[in-house]
Every structure is written in structure tokens, then in C-alpha cells.
């Protein structure tokens, strides 16, 4: 995108859907995240059903692409927010808007989408606030720290396991078997 297109999209109120790992894999180019976010743009993150599906890794890949392009450190950080905070907030707010959900922040009247984290380990020890977010995104083990997930206030992952995993796995195996019969 040109600089004018980037600014125009940012100011339009639309959400840019980003899949940084896929974009890196395919060599599609580097999204101008620094300018887009500085101009008030919103981003949502996906995986394109890539072979590696991990939100924290998608966030890290976007930041690293900005660093490589600009030859700088902490490209998306601001004076008062760490890179992890900027990325995490952007993912929450942009993802909520893209999904048409009243979530993205913990506030009265908003849908409660929450992740539970265990930072009492070698990756998150003594981390809190923005340092914890930076560690989750850049430490390489953020996904391992997720213990629980609530979607719209419903507990769907407990102790690292989806509550409907057995049923989902059985359904998946059944569908895969049916597809194999058709091949």
C-alpha cells in the first residue's frame, strides 16, 4: 500500500486484517503498521489457517517486520506503552470490531472475553503489566502460559484443555474419515 492508501484506510474506521506469518511465508510484503497505528488505524489478526496458528507469534512477527523494514527497535512502542501493550490492545480492539462484538476491554456492559495466564514459570517469573505482555509476545512461550479462556463469559478452556475437546476431536476424525472415502 502507498502512504496515502495506508493513511486513508487508517482514517476510514475499517479494520485491516493481518496474517503476518503467512505474509512473511509468501513474501507478500510488509504492512506499514507503524504509520497505520499512528494514524488511528485498527488491526485484527488471523492465521490464514497457516501450519502455525499462534496469536502471540503473529503479533511478534508484525513487530519484527517493522523493525527489519525501519532498522529500529521497539518499532510500535509509544512513549507510554510498550510494544507488547500496543500490540495486545490493537489485537483486542481491532478483533472486537472486526468480529462485531462488544468486547476488547474489560468494562461494565462489555462481553467478557478473557484469557487466564500462569506467569509463575520460567517465562513469566516476576513479570506484570506491560512487562508481562512483552514476555508473552516476545519470549516465545506465551501460548504455554495460557491456562483458561472465557468467551462471552463462558468458560471454554480450563487448565489448558478445551472443555469440548473430546467431542470436537471425535467430530474431526469422523469428517476426515468421510473425506478420505470420497477421495
Steps between C-alpha positions, in 0.01 A plus 500: 500500500615853434535749783178673388312168486627407846388832648166482320427150628604595855269801499208310343418311820546163328696217660802372307512120525861390540658155483869590551636144504326414172606834351860423598480145368365612162719808474192717456669810636501692824188675629576854615382440855691790654329760281163321501478483880640853544220624271237331720456185292360178641640153432370150551724193488443163339701204382363419150479147645876490465690199631594708805204656679603708801381854571803610701726389214290698250539811717875446534537450124327833427734683739808327361400591143480865603842478666658342193347749261588806710820359654378602844413352837157499665345634179139504621566613858394847608627731773254355751424149366734209440500315169314211662233734638453670160469164322274342762265801511493522120416129469222525759334815368542423130396139543188605691405747228568252219292236677218743577524422872473737795825381652868587487514665841386395845224747585139493621260413219770347282519132404753322721762335279785418738815290500639359822877495525751318716809720522647307792749321276839553342351718223285736703669506840487840667320658203186711520325769300667595172805286583273195515350584160847551351607162640190322367558637150879507474609223737387225264290314756191719536268226380638270772391750767130493405306289749139604453279681249158654544301595189201727561532409867487124432794294622613310187861405581592378848850401610617523137234267360190598301196377692350348183830360370394135505184570298685732261771238444243226434315723252827588326608136469156409362506776236858415398397136458204604282725719288750216454217278371419761234858522374 
